[in-house]
Amino acid sequence: MKIFPQSSHNCFAAIESKDRSTMKQNEIQRRFLSLHSDLDRYASGGQPTERELEDAPIAELWRPSAYPGTEDPCIFARSIFSHPRLGNAPDYISSPVYYVDLVNGWIRTQGQLIRLGRRDPAYATLPIRVMEYSDIDRKADLTGYRQPPSELEPRMPMGEDSRWHSLWDWFAENTWNAHDAILVYIARRWSQDISTVYVNTDSWIKSKLRQLERQHADPDDYNAGSNFN
């Protein structure tokens, strides 16, 4: 039986598609790293630099709103000026809002810093909300977290269910950090804080990392204990 190789055109197309996907993931990762770096600065009393404010787009006749299809807080502006992608454009909807400084006239959305121009007077009393945000949400962002398929959900404690290893492999393939993605998964599934999850998974995580270092784990490593079941 003859096996015909894939055409060079199709091969190059597949490579280019993978490269584009990798570039998009890298862009998303940089976006979240930048967001959380800024949020840390603001939480400690810092402000955007003069250069950052000069480069930020300006929202005119803006009002608080909700991002389409969600309840995430955002702003709607009748016009946006000097946007890095849109330029000057009407009917602007921001990405979700994470920080607001109405005194100094700016907000930090998921994507960027935005200066606030005139507020739409018809919505002068409408409060502006920000994202409700936990340590788990933060780690999920910085991990590129995605919810795994339901068939990978373990039914037994770590060390007693091989699906924990399948789950790790899935996170390694579909997120930026399998270790942190496992922590987010557990924290959300069992409504635990991240610190508690760190403690309760320490034994299994260490054995898993040793396994990866050796490429092949000893059978005993699969018996590491955990409180999660």
LINVENMO-V985358 format. One record per backbone hydrogen bond with DSSP energy under -1.0 kcal/mol. CO is the residue of the C=O (numbers start at 1). NH is the residue of the N-H. Records with the same first field share a line. If there is no record, write none. Layout:
BEGIN
CO=NH, NH
END
This chain:
BEGIN
7=11
8=12
9=13
10=14
11=15
12=16
13=17
14=18
15=19
16=20
17=21
18=22
19=23
20=24
21=25
22=26
23=27
24=28
25=29
26=30
27=31
28=32
29=33
30=34
31=35
32=36
33=37
34=38
35=39
36=40
37=41
38=42
39=43
40=44
41=46
42=45
49=53
50=54
51=55
57=115
58=81
59=117
60=79
61=78
62=120
63=76
65=74
67=70
72=67
73=97
74=65
75=94
76=63
77=92
78=91
79=60
80=89
81=58
83=87
87=83
89=80
92=77
96=110
97=131
99=108
101=106
105=116
106=101
107=114
108=98, 99
112=109
114=107
115=59
118=61, 62
120=123
121=124
123=126
134=138
135=139
136=140
137=141
138=142
140=145
143=176
149=152
150=153
157=160
161=164
162=166
163=167
164=168
165=169
166=170
167=171
168=172
169=173
170=174
171=175
177=181
178=182
179=183
180=184
181=185
182=186
183=187
184=188
185=189
186=190
187=192
193=197
194=198
195=199
196=200
197=201
201=205
202=206
203=207
204=208
205=209
206=210
207=211
208=212
209=213
210=214
211=215
218=221
219=222
220=223
221=224
END
